[in-house]
Amino acid sequence: MLDKRVSRVNSFLIKLLSIILFTTHYKYCWRFCLSITMTQAKSDKRSGELRADGNVFYIKRQFFDALLKYNESLCYAEVDTENAGLVYANRSAVYFEMKLFDKAIKNIELAKLHKYPEKNFEILDRRATKCNEMKGDRDTTSDPWNLFKLTYPANKAVPFIADCLELKESEKYGRHIITNKPLKVGDVVSIETPFCSVLLSESKFVEVPPANIYQRCSNCLQDSTLDLIPCSTCTKAMFCSQECLETSYKRYHRYECPVMDELLSSGSVHIALRLFFIALSTFDGSIETVEKFFGENERKPTTVFDVVSSSSENEKNRTRLLAITSLMASKKLFSLHQHGRILSNHPRLKSVWEFHQEFIESFIQKLCRISDLNFHGIFGGSLQEREQNQKTLPNDLQQSIGTGSLLFASLVNHSCVNNLLRTCVQGKVIYVVCRPVPNGAQLFDCYKTNFMKQRKAERQARLFKDFGFPCDCEACALNFPSPPALTFKDVKLLKFAKKADEEILTLPRGKAVEKYRECCDALERNNRNYPCIELCFLQTTIAKFLLNHARPAILIP
Ligand SMILES: C[S@@+](CC[C@H](N)C(=O)[O-])C[C@H]1O[C@@H](n2cnc3c(N)ncnc32)[C@H](O)[C@@H]1O
């Protein structure tokens, strides 16, 4: 009994003490909740451990895993020590074994530039000589860019889209894109580099490749067969070239570098903050000028079509920033807690945040609302070679690797019976025509609610909830039947379509391209029968082909 009373008194005293401590030191408790993780520092010890892990994979001829470990090791290598040189030399050995002789030579040069021990230069020189002798041995004809080229001359103002595309505006559709020329199935109408894109390191919503940040360029999202160079300061960003490194540093990485760990685990916060950093750099770091510029141009609706091709790069970026902030925004209210936490602890931006918090919050809130309707997923194929007996599943063709803000694609409206397919090659977003489009007609993407996969009520509810418009596309207005109610009209074509669908992923690249072209022709010639099961099959087949063809040309064993 006595014990019980003592224990109750004790627990009361502990609670009282905690309350006193919390209230007297609440300032510090608050600070503790607010603190952020700064990016992990370089460490030769860690670099050495990772290199050793890479060597184990190299010996087992698991080159993909070896390169990943070497990349991580490079990121941790301290500046001006021999560690980086040793890793570059090891990477050159992997590329030599893979018969990628240009990459092997490039890595030998990098090793020499990064303090690789001079006494061992001889080993590298011998490898370089062999590379030069064996160069040309490897077939690189399977480059996806052979197929992904604009079908028509480029638009003068927007050079990455076909010149037949025009921007229109109407009460019903808002801004939208039409063609002033009939378009055929298979036509490539845009190849867009996102204005800003971020690599995902993890995501609650989609599966992201492991160690994604050591697989692709942090700036343009290219994979470069893992031949990347590290940021010289942080351990969480790699680049496909010196140019990408410098561009990224100039545009945003100088602000991201100290807080990369925090950004990479922050999901969609990352892209909103990156856009804010780009805005800041575009105005030479002056938040006052950013505020003035957006204040003055607030009511000036701008699109990518307003970018003046003869203007300076900085002028173009100002217009592009206005085009981003002119995109449609949702009405949701986003929590800016995480953004604020990062900025208020940022070693360079603390005071900017303190004195301009109101403007920064309203600017970031706007970006979050825009991202809700307009940011696109960026996809990439796995870089790792599969085992022969492992069947390729359509869902595995491309994985989510990043998020991007796209100035042109964000002007393309939705239809449940879309006439465009979207695919991604090396971080660029490509639109390919998948149904004939007559002169003057609108181009439509599909916001994930295709009539072949979902019934009308379900599609309409989702579109209204996520994008706020009542869809009355052809499929919704004419009540297109969804499978299994969808019937066939031409049994011969149905047989062809089924066979093409079965074999498109297993044919060698060249043969697959021929089959794809046959499918495009069949879709073009039989469009009058739309909708029917055989044409829907053909569309699924070309979609699969485009995803598969967009995968990296060189896979790593
Ligand atoms: C990515 S934006 C497309 C461009 C947009 N129309 C504009 O003016 O900026 C997406 C928004 O466009 C509108 N939208 C897209 N497809 C539509 C359609 N089929 N009918 C009506 N509005 C549509 C919706 O408001 C949607 O939230």
The ligand as an SDF file (V2000), in Angstrom:
LIG
                    3D

 27 29  0  0  0  0  0  0  0  0999 V2000
   -2.2140   21.3270  -66.7750 C   0  0  0  0  0  0  0  0  0  0  0  0
   -3.4240   22.5270  -66.7940 S   0  0  0  0  0  0  0  0  0  0  0  0
   -3.8000   22.6330  -68.4800 C   0  0  0  0  0  0  0  0  0  0  0  0
   -3.7440   24.0620  -69.0090 C   0  0  0  0  0  0  0  0  0  0  0  0
   -4.8770   24.9190  -68.5370 C   0  0  0  0  0  0  0  0  0  0  0  0
   -6.0240   24.7680  -69.3970 N   0  0  0  0  0  0  0  0  0  0  0  0
   -4.4730   26.3860  -68.4650 C   0  0  0  0  0  0  0  0  0  0  0  0
   -5.2310   27.2490  -68.8700 O   0  0  0  0  0  0  0  0  0  0  0  0
   -3.3820   26.6770  -67.9350 O   0  0  0  0  0  0  0  0  0  0  0  0
   -4.7110   21.6150  -66.0590 C   0  0  0  0  0  0  0  0  0  0  0  0
   -5.9950   22.3810  -65.8600 C   0  0  0  0  0  0  0  0  0  0  0  0
   -6.5980   22.6650  -67.1280 O   0  0  0  0  0  0  0  0  0  0  0  0
   -8.0040   22.5110  -67.0590 C   0  0  0  0  0  0  0  0  0  0  0  0
   -8.3920   21.4050  -67.9660 N   0  0  0  0  0  0  0  0  0  0  0  0
   -7.6340   20.3820  -68.3760 C   0  0  0  0  0  0  0  0  0  0  0  0
   -8.3040   19.5780  -69.2220 N   0  0  0  0  0  0  0  0  0  0  0  0
   -9.5200   20.1040  -69.3600 C   0  0  0  0  0  0  0  0  0  0  0  0
  -10.6650   19.7260  -70.1050 C   0  0  0  0  0  0  0  0  0  0  0  0
  -10.6940   18.6360  -70.8540 N   0  0  0  0  0  0  0  0  0  0  0  0
  -11.7670   20.5270  -70.0140 N   0  0  0  0  0  0  0  0  0  0  0  0
  -11.7670   21.6320  -69.2430 C   0  0  0  0  0  0  0  0  0  0  0  0
  -10.6930   22.0310  -68.5050 N   0  0  0  0  0  0  0  0  0  0  0  0
   -9.5950   21.2930  -68.5670 C   0  0  0  0  0  0  0  0  0  0  0  0
   -8.3430   22.1610  -65.6270 C   0  0  0  0  0  0  0  0  0  0  0  0
   -8.6760   23.3380  -64.9540 O   0  0  0  0  0  0  0  0  0  0  0  0
   -7.0460   21.5880  -65.0940 C   0  0  0  0  0  0  0  0  0  0  0  0
   -6.9050   21.7660  -63.7120 O   0  0  0  0  0  0  0  0  0  0  0  0
  1  2  1  0
  2  3  1  0
  2 10  1  0
  3  4  1  0
  4  5  1  0
  5  6  1  0
  5  7  1  0
  7  8  2  0
  7  9  1  0
 10 11  1  0
 11 12  1  0
 11 26  1  0
 12 13  1  0
 13 14  1  0
 13 24  1  0
 14 15  1  0
 14 23  1  0
 15 16  2  0
 16 17  1  0
 17 18  1  0
 17 23  2  0
 18 19  1  0
 18 20  2  0
 20 21  1  0
 21 22  2  0
 22 23  1  0
 24 25  1  0
 24 26  1  0
 26 27  1  0
M  CHG  2   2   1   9  -1
M  END
$$$$
